[in-house]
């Protein structure tokens, strides 16, 4: 039996679909009934809603130890996709509780119940910091605690430390570090929010560079790693390193809307995060932190050679996938 956390999110819902399509028995945990609807929508999007009922849903929370007792009964493999994603400094405590403490709970239950293998979804945010002269970030790039990192990055790095602790205590485990994950339906969070902002007339872009990938690639790699003998390793999952300018314009073209046309200079994003902070003082949910504003101008490149060699995986064409997602985006009605 497979246990899946985060099954109501982008990666978790697509992973659940792939597993049940492969006739795998899946138990998934959820926190609220309404959140399950998004997973049902993912199944329906691909014409597979009839498979949705194959999932055994259990109400539980990764930060609530008693609720996990029932979820872990008769479990052999665990995919840990649940996480909190926020770049609002006010959410620091929540990020640490969900991402670090929650992962520690999952690791402890895996050890207690003799789980055969755990796959943890981390992030490129948890990878290391380049030293002078180093051109590309890999799984072996060392984390420098003296460098500035977002609260989210720190929480995902801390979560990985819990995975490595579990490994030392005898738990077979692998970690995937995806870049920005592109996928449909989740238009108010993650990469889906990028599509929504472009569709609504986003005027600005930056020339920063980061790694992007597709939810299909992430899910396929996770399953391949779980079915392999690989353990004790992390894998960067990046289809392509792309500038924000190029990605935003590709999304705009796919959506058939006007592309962003104003280059945002560092001083502009610096002012923006300060204004965002000021709005936060008056109760507005923050969407741009200092670290995020800085990252928009970073030109970080990532290597996925390790996962390519280990699994002989060929990544999907990123441009074609953007067009595929755009086709799912809700059309405006007049």
N, C-alpha and C positions, 0 to 999 in steps of 0.2 A: 504494500500500500504506500502511496505517495502522499505526503503532506505538503500543502502549498500555502505559504503566507503571502499576503499582498495580492490575492487573487482578484481583487476588485480594481487594481491599477492597470496601467498600460501593459507592462511586461507580464504581470501575473495573469491577466485575463487571456492574453494571447498564448501564454504557456499552458494554461488550463485547456484551451481549445486544442492545441497540438497534442497534448497528452491523451485527452479522451478520444481524439481522432485515431491515435495509435493504440486504442483499447487498453489504456493504463487506468487502474483504479485510483481515483483522486479524491482526497479529502481536502477541503479548503476552509480556511477560517475567515470570518467576517465580523465586523464590529456593529454594523447597523443594517437592517433589512433593505433600506433604500440603496445602499451602496452595491448590493448584488445586481441591481438592475443594469448597471453599466457593463458588467460582465455578460449579462444576457444580451445586451445590445451588440457586443463584440461578436458573439456567436451568430446573431441574426445578420450582422453585416456581411458575413461570409456564407450565409445560407445554411448555417449549421445549428439553428436554434433547437432542433430536435435532440441534439447531443447535450444540451445544457443540463438536463435532468440527471445525467450520469454522475454529476458532481455531488459528493456528500458534503453538505455545508454544515459547519459547526460554529456557533457563536463563541468567539474568544478574542482576546487581546494579547499581543505579545508582551505587554507590560504588566499583565495581570496573571500571575503565576497559577492560581487555582483554576482559572478558566482553561489553561493549556493542558491540564491533566487529562481530560477526556479526548482532546484533539490528538494526543500523541499515542493513544492506544493502538497497537498493531501496526505501527508505522515503520517502514523500512528505509525510505529515502525522503529527504526534506529539501525543498527548494525555498530558500528564504528571500522573498522579494519585497517584503513589507519594509517601508521606511517613511520617514517624514522628510519632505523636501520644502525648505523655506530659506529665503535669504533675508528675512527680517530679523535683525539683531534681537528683537524682543522675544523671539522663539528659541533662543539659545538653550534654555532649560528643557523645553519640549524636544528639541533635536537630540540632546544628549540622552534623555529618558527613552525615547522611542528607538533611536538608532544604535545607541551603545548598550543601554540596560536591556532593551528588548532583544537585541542580538545575543547578549549574554544569557538571557533566559532560554532562547532557542538552543544555544549550544549546550546549556546544562541539561535540558530535557533530552537532547540527542544522546548525550553521554549516559544519562540515567536509563533511557529506554533502549540502549544498544542500537541506535540507528546506524545503518550500513554506510551512509554517505550523505554529506550536506553540500549543497551548492548555494553560495551566497552572492547576491547581486550588490556589488559595491559601485564605484564610480571612478572616472578618471580624476575627479576632484581629490581622491584619496591617494593618488600617485605622488611620486616625489618631486623635488625641485631641482631644476637643471643647475649644474655648476658652470662657471665660466668655460666656454669652449665646447660644452656638450650641446649637440644640435637637436636631439630628439628624445622625448620622454618614453621610457620603457617600463616594464614591470620591475626592473632592478634599480631605477632611479631612486636615490635616497631622499626620504622625507627630512626636511630641515625645519625643526620646530621654531627656529628663530626667524623664519620667513613669515610674512603675513598670510593667513589662510582664513577663509570664511568659516563661520560656525558650522555650516553644513559640511564642508570639507573635513573639519576636525572631527565631527561626529562620525563620518563615514570611515575615517582613518581609525578612530577608536573602535568602531564596529569590527573592522578587520583584525584588530588586536585580539578581540574576543574569539574570532575564528581561529587564529594561530594558537591561542591558548587551548582551545578545544583539540586542535591537532596534536599538541604536545601531550594532551591527556588521553590520546588514542582514538580521536574521532577523524575518520577519513573526510577530507573536505577540499573543495576547490572554490576559487573566487573569480568572478568576472568583473572587469572594470570597463563598463561601456562609456562611450562618449555621449553626446547629446542624442537621445534615442528618438527617432522619427517614427510616428505611427498615427493611425486614425482615431477619431471619436473623442479623445480627451482634449477638447478645444479650450478648456479653461485652466490647463496646467501643463507644465513641461513644454515640450516642443509644440504641442497643440496650441498653446497660447501664442506662440510665434506666428502660426498660420492665422489665428484670429486677429492679431494686431496688424499684420500685413493686409488682411482682407478689409480691415476697418480704416485703412489709409495711413499706415505708419510712415512718417516722413523721413526719419533719420536712419542712418546705418553707420557702423564703424568698420575699420579695416583690420580688426583683430582676427585671429585664426584659431580654430579649435577642431576637435575631432567629432565627427558625426557618424551615426550608424542607424540601422533599421531595427525595428522590434523583431522582425522575422529572423534577422541574423543573430540577435541576442538569444532568442528562444532556441534556435537550432543549435547554437554553440553550447548552451547550457545543457541541453539534452545529450549531446554528443559527449560532453565532459563527464556527465553522470554515468553514462554507459561505458566509459573507458576505465582503464586502470589508473588514470592520473589522479594524484592526490598531493596536497601540500603545495600547490602552485596557484598563482594568480595570472589572469590573462586579460590583456588590453583588448577590447572589442571596439575597433574603430574602422569603419569602412573607408573613410577618406577624410583628410584634413582639408577644411574648406574655410575661406574667409566669411565673416558674417555678411559682408557686402554681397558676395556671390550667392550665399544661401538665401538671403532675403530677396534678392532679385529673381532667383530661380523659383521661389515660392510665389512671388507676385506674378511671374509669367504663367505659372501653372494655374493660378487662380483667375487669371485674366483681369488683374487690377493694376493700378499704377504702382510702379516699384518705388521704394524709398529713394530719394534723390539728394538728400542733404547729408554730407559727411559730418558726423559728430566728432569734434575735436576733443582731446582729453580734458580741456578746460570746461567744455560744455557738459560732459558727463560728470565732472567733478562738481559743477554747480547743481546738476540735476539731483545727485544723491543728497546734497545738502538740503535742497528744497524738499526732497522726499522725506528726509529726516524731520524737517520742520512740520510737514504735514502729519507725520507720525506722532509728534508731540500733541497734536490736536485730535488724535484718535484714529487717523486714517491708517489702514493696513499698508505697511511699507512694501514696496516692490523693487527698490533699487538701493542696495547697500554700498558702502564705500568699496568693499572688496569686489563686488560685482561690477561696479563702474570701472574699476581698474582692469578686471579680467576682459572687459569688452575691447580693450586695446592690446591685450597680450597676443603674441603670435606663437602659440604653443602647437607643436606638432607631436603626434603620437605614433608609435609603431605597433602594428598587430602581427608582426612576423611570428611571434611565438605561437599564437593560436593557429595561424596558417600552417606552420610546420607540424604542430601536434595533431591537428585534425584534418589537414588537407582541405581546409574550408575556403571557399571562394565567396567573397562578399557580393551582395546585390549591387546593381548599378544605382548609385545614390540619386542621380538626376531623374532616372525613370521612376524611382520610388516616390520622390517628391510629387511627381505628376499623378501617381496612383493615389496618394493621400489627398491631394487637391480635389480629385474626382469625388471623394467622400464628403468634402466640406459642404455644409448646408448652403444651399443656394438662397440668395436674398429674394424675398417676395415683394412685389410692388402693389 
